[in-house]
Amino acid sequence: TEIGFRILSKCSGPIFTLASEICRYHHERWDGSGYPFGLAGSAIPESARIVAVADVFDALTIQRPYKEAWTIDASVEEIRHIAGSHLEPRLVRLFEDAMPEILRIRRQWEEMTEEEKRATEFAFSELSPRALEHLGIQTGERLPVRDAGSALSAYRAS
């Protein structure tokens, strides 16, 4: 949360402002029980509230070393259950409305090869230690190409 904010806030431009906001606040909860600041309701930036819904869906539906992936139906049911506490109810309804498109994109990603997926990332280990230090990035971290390119441009401009 804070590391992502620190990395992205060093870059200029509206996309990085938005991305840094999302990184900082997407673990806040609608009822105020989240972190890092314990914000509640509309005090949480809307961008972070939107990503929180996607983050929960991703966390539930993707297999992790410590858990099996949940089914889509069970995941959507859980998201409905935490609407009003963890997630904004209005955004949960919009998420459900968008489910056909979400599933289409998910199928498209699953059909990509690992090589195609890796091609969407940029290895920060390829940057010099000075550049990494300036950006606040640990060696070996990976970011999407769009973010990495702008981060590198911001470094070169400094």
Order of alpha helices (4+ residues) and beta strands (2+ residues): alpha-alpha-alpha-alpha-alpha-alpha-alpha-beta-alpha-beta-alpha
